[in-house]
Amino acid sequence: MKKKHLFIAVCALALSTPMMSYASVENGKDLCLLNSDNCPNRTLSIVEIIAKLQNEINKGGTVYTADELRILNAKLAEYQGFMDQMQRP
């Protein structure tokens, strides 16, 4: 009986543990930034998103294809536009 309770407790803990360490990264690519796949349930500020986009773009062609880099650059431009609009008086 103790083994059964221990097994249930271990399963419950394992299922409740967030798997954020690999939720949004595949082969060095941040899929959450690239195409909104496997995004953790947290929100980032615009400043954080811009910083993450710049970091991913800096990885360049070693990690991303030309099309993926184009998508990341477009998203960066979009978020920088949002930031500019927010900073206007």
N, C-alpha and C positions, 0 to 999 in steps of 0.2 A: 504494500500500500504506500509506503514512503517513497519508493521509486516512482510510482505513478504521479504522486504529488510533486516530486522534484522535477520530473519531466515536464509537467504542465507549467510549473513556475519558470523553468528555463525557456520553454517555448514562448510564454507570455512576455518575458523580458527581451528575448531575441526579436520578437515581432514589434515591440514597442520602441526599440532603439532606432533612432533616425539613421538613414543610410546616406547622409549628405556627403560623405567623403568621396563617393563615386556617383552621385546622383546626376551630376551635370557635366562630367568630364569623360570623354572617350578619346583615347589616342592623343591626348594633349589638347583636344578641341573642347571648347566650352559650348556644349550643345544648347544650353539655356540662352546664351547670348546669340548664337547663330540662328536658331530656328525655334526657340521657345519649347524645346523638348526637355523632359526630365528636370524641370525647374523645381527647386526646393520651395517650400511654402513660406517664403520670406520676401519682403519687399526691400529693394535697394533704392537709395536716393539717386537722383539724376547724376550727381557728382560721382557717386560710386559706379554707376553704370558706364559713364564716360571713361573713367579710369580703367575699368575692366576691359572695355572695348579697345582702348589704346594699347593695353598690355597684350591683348590677343592679336591685334593687328601687327604689333611689333614682332610677334613670333614668325610672321611672314609665311613664305612658301614652304618652309620646312614642315609646317603643321597643316596649313590650310591650302586649298586649291585657289586658283585665281577667282573663280565664281564666289567662293566663300569669303574671300577677302573683299570682293566687291560688295557683298551683302553687309559685312561688318563695317566697311567704310560708309555705306549708305545709312546704316543705323547710327553710326557716330555723328554724321552730319545732321541727322534728324534730332538726336538728343542735344547736340550743341545748339541747334536752332531753338529748341525748347528752353534751354538755359539762357540764351540771349533774350528771348521774349520775357522770361521771368525777371531778368535783371533790368529791364527797361523801366523808367519811372512812370 
